[in-house]
Amino acid sequence: MVAVTTVYDLLRRRCGLSQTEAAAFHRVRVDTIKSWCAGRNNAAPGALDELRTLYRHIERAAREAVAQIESGRISIPIELRVARDDAEAQSWGWPCIGAQTAVLGLLVAQSRAAVTLTQGGAMIVNPVAIEQMSRAG
């Protein structure tokens, strides 16, 4: 495993983004991301802010999904739907599969509910679904 070398690299990994996905997320070249990760150049302050914002969304989505599960409003066992590709993840409000699976990982880590992963399951954890669940509760 490659060691984390910069704050940017740490945040990128916590958000579940590969270097290629990070380049698309920030709308920069992959070489720029590699340079930020290696510490050859400082990451743009705006890029760090974007990652911090994304991570807050990831944490919130996981926290609110766990609250819905624990409230008993969602039947158990739970099927969590994993996006088939980045385009599907983006249609759910995430920049890529990596960010969506970061949410699912936190959800599974924080809940004792029986969970299975599928590409056709019932529960899609995304910002819109979380907002709808919050209003329904």
C-alpha positions as MATLAB code, in Angstrom:
seq = 'MVAVTTVYDLLRRRCGLSQTEAAAFHRVRVDTIKSWCAGRNNAAPGALDELRTLYRHIERAAREAVAQIESGRISIPIELRVARDDAEAQSWGWPCIGAQTAVLGLLVAQSRAAVTLTQGGAMIVNPVAIEQMSRAG';
ca = [
       0.000    0.000    0.000;
       1.217    3.478   -0.856;
       1.667    5.784    2.125;
      -0.435    8.927    2.387;
       1.921   11.847    1.911;
      -0.190   15.020    1.906;
      -3.347   16.443    3.450;
      -4.873   16.490   -0.010;
      -4.098   12.787   -0.511;
      -5.585   11.923    2.894;
      -8.842   13.764    2.139;
      -9.044   12.315   -1.372;
      -8.746    8.793   -0.021;
     -11.272    9.402    2.788;
     -13.749   10.544    0.130;
     -13.212    7.318   -1.802;
     -11.772    9.021   -4.878;
      -9.100    7.491   -7.077;
      -6.659    9.947   -8.606;
      -8.556    9.739  -11.899;
     -11.892   10.329  -10.153;
     -10.383   13.255   -8.229;
      -9.193   14.815  -11.482;
     -12.715   14.613  -12.905;
     -14.198   15.893   -9.615;
     -11.926   18.961   -9.580;
     -11.902   19.357  -13.374;
      -8.103   19.194  -13.585;
      -5.591   16.852  -15.221;
      -4.606   13.590  -13.522;
      -0.988   14.834  -13.506;
      -2.130   17.739  -11.314;
      -3.733   15.335   -8.840;
      -0.621   13.144   -8.798;
       1.478   16.221   -8.059;
      -0.843   17.261   -5.193;
      -0.831   13.727   -3.767;
       2.952   13.435   -3.918;
       3.518   16.902   -2.451;
       5.394   18.197   -5.507;
       2.893   21.063   -5.635;
       0.457   22.359   -3.044;
      -3.165   21.538   -3.702;
      -5.325   24.492   -4.584;
      -7.186   25.703   -1.478;
     -10.439   25.364   -3.409;
      -9.692   21.686   -4.035;
      -9.254   21.037   -0.317;
     -12.530   22.849    0.356;
     -14.296   20.733   -2.273;
     -13.047   17.536   -0.635;
     -14.034   18.751    2.835;
     -17.514   19.536    1.569;
     -17.796   16.150   -0.137;
     -16.701   14.365    3.047;
     -19.294   16.250    5.099;
     -21.940   15.035    2.617;
     -20.638   11.473    2.899;
     -20.741   11.595    6.703;
     -24.206   13.170    6.767;
     -25.655   10.642    4.332;
     -24.277    7.727    6.362;
     -25.387    9.211    9.693;
     -28.913    9.907    8.463;
     -29.255    6.499    6.827;
     -28.179    4.830   10.084;
     -30.743    6.931   11.977;
     -33.448    5.751    9.574;
     -32.408    2.133   10.037;
     -32.276    2.413   13.821;
     -35.679    4.120   13.942;
     -37.210    0.981   12.437;
     -38.603    2.820    9.409;
     -36.553    0.629    7.105;
     -37.133   -3.108    7.104;
     -34.232   -5.435    7.849;
     -32.323   -7.086    6.223;
     -31.322   -4.115    4.138;
     -30.129   -4.255    0.558;
     -27.802   -1.374   -0.247;
     -27.548   -0.577   -3.901;
     -24.091    0.066   -5.291;
     -23.923    2.140   -8.447;
     -23.002    0.197  -11.580;
     -20.692    2.938  -12.823;
     -19.705    6.545  -12.179;
     -22.536    7.836  -14.370;
     -25.092    6.060  -12.188;
     -23.384    7.296   -9.013;
     -23.521   10.813  -10.438;
     -27.233   10.459  -11.184;
     -27.645    9.749   -7.449;
     -25.690   12.852   -6.457;
     -22.213   11.409   -5.904;
     -19.178   12.265   -8.059;
     -18.215    8.589   -8.521;
     -18.705    5.059   -7.220;
     -15.845    5.564   -4.778;
     -17.658    8.382   -2.963;
     -20.903    6.426   -2.904;
     -19.183    3.350   -1.481;
     -17.501    5.570    1.145;
     -21.031    6.331    2.395;
     -21.985    2.672    2.350;
     -18.817    1.765    4.258;
     -19.602    4.267    7.004;
     -23.212    3.100    7.138;
     -22.169   -0.541    7.541;
     -19.535    0.387   10.141;
     -22.012    2.397   12.205;
     -25.041    0.088   12.033;
     -25.485   -3.412   13.382;
     -28.306   -4.104   10.916;
     -28.050   -7.035    8.549;
     -26.902   -5.546    5.261;
     -26.220   -6.947    1.817;
     -24.766   -5.121   -1.151;
     -26.250   -5.424   -4.604;
     -26.422   -3.553   -7.863;
     -30.187   -3.822   -7.810;
     -31.114   -3.410   -4.162;
     -33.799   -1.362   -2.552;
     -31.957    1.327   -0.595;
     -30.064    3.936   -2.542;
     -28.076    6.135   -0.187;
     -27.727    9.534   -1.781;
     -28.322   13.142   -0.739;
     -31.799   13.269   -2.315;
     -32.937    9.969   -0.783;
     -31.619   11.031    2.627;
     -33.493   14.330    2.398;
     -36.698   12.516    1.453;
     -36.260   10.045    4.321;
     -35.691   12.924    6.751;
     -38.885   14.673    5.650;
     -40.879   11.436    5.836;
     -39.758   10.862    9.427;
];
